[in-house]
């Protein structure tokens, strides 16, 4: 994860995400795996990080709200069924 965080730090500071810059940041945390740095830099080429962050931040919250609504509906249905069972039980 430290490699991803380093890339995000570079993005946030407006610096280029390249092997040299990533290595400088990761060196401050300890051991550096240069192979991971190379893979990460290659993986991020052509990726719009802002869009990825935006879509990741919106999706889970929307799904959580949908699940909350579904649970509310299920609870209402359960309560209605229990009420009917008590009447005719």
VENURVEN-V183072 format. One record per residue. SS is DSSP state (H for helix, E for strand, - for the rest). OMEGA is omega in radians with two decimals (none if undefined). D_LAST is the distance of its C-alpha to the last C-alpha in whole Angstrom. Layout:
BEGIN
((SS OMEGA D_LAST) (SS OMEGA D_LAST))
END
This chain:
BEGIN
((- -3.10 57) (H 3.12 61) (H 3.10 62) (H 3.12 60) (H 3.12 60) (H 3.11 64) (H 3.12 63) (H 3.08 61) (H 3.11 63) (H 3.14 66) (H -3.11 64) (H -3.12 63) (H 3.10 67) (- 3.14 68) (- -3.13 70) (- 3.07 70) (- 3.12 68) (- -3.07 71) (H -3.09 72) (H -3.11 74) (H 3.10 72) (H -3.12 69) (H 3.14 71) (H -3.11 72) (H -3.08 69) (H 3.10 68) (H -3.14 71) (- -3.13 70) (- -3.13 67) (- -3.09 69) (- 3.13 69) (- 3.05 69) (- -3.05 68) (H 3.10 70) (H 3.10 69) (H 3.12 65) (H 3.14 67) (H -3.14 69) (H -3.13 65) (H 3.14 64) (H 3.13 67) (H -3.12 67) (H -3.08 63) (H 3.12 63) (- 3.11 66) (- 3.13 64) (- 3.06 61) (- -3.05 60) (H 3.13 59) (H 3.13 58) (H 3.13 56) (H 3.13 54) (H -3.13 53) (H -3.11 52) (H 3.13 50) (H -3.11 48) (H -3.08 48) (H -3.01 46) (H -3.09 44) (H -3.13 42) (H 3.11 41) (H 3.13 40) (H 3.10 37) (H 3.14 36) (H 3.09 35) (H 3.13 33) (H 3.10 31) (H 3.12 30) (H 3.11 29) (H 3.13 27) (H 3.10 25) (H 3.14 25) (H 3.12 23) (H 3.14 21) (H 3.11 20) (H 3.13 19) (H 3.11 17) (H -3.14 15) (H 3.12 14) (H 3.13 13) (H 3.10 11) (H 3.12 9) (H 3.11 9) (H 3.12 8) (H 3.12 5) (H 3.13 5) (H -3.02 6) (H -3.01 4) (- none 0))
END
